[in-house]
Amino acid sequence: MAMNREQKRMLQKQGALDADGSPKATRRPPSAPRPKDQRTKPRQFVREVRAEMRKVNWPSRVETTNYSIIVLITIVVLTALIAGADFGLARAVLWVYDA
């Protein structure tokens, strides 16, 4: 691997290279086996899910309606912009190549 002097100096400071610039061979210690966590029972899982869902701040019907309208308007506007750009570019390409 080609390295410049700056990279070699940085790697030597970090301890990844020897004084002559060759990589140090280091072994990682074997990772300790992870203890197996106990699985929760389905009934406990459902209880925990229901408890978490009670903490969610759900939007009201009015907020949901307003957000839906905003999303629909945004989709219509962006679709119109993309369709207009597509139509205009197609006409321009046909005009250039049909001439």
N, C-alpha and C positions, 0 to 999 in steps of 0.2 A: 504494500500500500504506500503510495507516494504521499509524503507529508512535508510541509515546509517547516522552517525552524520555529516559527511561532507555535504551530500545532504541537511540535515535539516538546518544546519547553512547557507548554500548558499540560500536556499529558504526563511529563516527568514530575511536575508539581503536584498533580493529582495522584501520582503513584502508579500510573498505568504503564509507564515505560521505565526501563533500566537506564543507567547512566550512559550506556552506549546507544540507546535508542531502540532496543529490541523490546517487544512486549513482555511484561512479566506474566508468568504463568501462575495464576491463583486458582485455587479450588474453593468452590463454595461448600460450606458445610451442608450435610444432608438436611433437608427440611424435616422438622418434627411432624409426625403424623397428627392430623387434626382430630380432635375428639368428635365423635359423632353426636350431634345434637339430637335430643329426643324430638320425635315428631309429635305435632299436636293432633289431637283426635278431631274428627270432622265436626263434632258438636262444639268444641272449643274454638275451632277455626271460624265457624259461622257466628259465634258470639262475638269474637274479636272484630270480624268484618262489620257486623251490625253496630258495634260500639264506635268504630272509626267512621262509619257513614253518618252517624248522628252528629259527629263533629264538623262535617262538611257544611260550609256556608252556601246553601242552595240559592240560586237567583229566584226572584219572584216571577209571577206570570207576566207582569208588565215589562220587567227587564228582559225576559226571554223573548218577548214579542219585539221589543225595540232592537235587540241585538240581531234577531232574525231578519228584520227589515233592513238593517244596515248591511248585513251580509248579502242579501239579495240585490240591493242597489249597487253594491260594489261589484258583484259578479256581472250584472248587466252592463255597467260602465266599462269594466275591463274587457268583457267580451266584445263590446262595440269598438273599443280602441284596437284590439287585436284584429278583428275582422276588417276594420278600415285600413289598417296598415297592410294587411295581407292583400286586400283588393288593390290598394294603391301601388304596392310593389309589383304585383302581378301585371298590372297595366303598364307600369314603367318598363319592366323586362320585355313584355311583348312589343312595346313601342320601339325599344332599342333594337331588338332582333328582327323585327318585321321591316325595318327601314331599309 
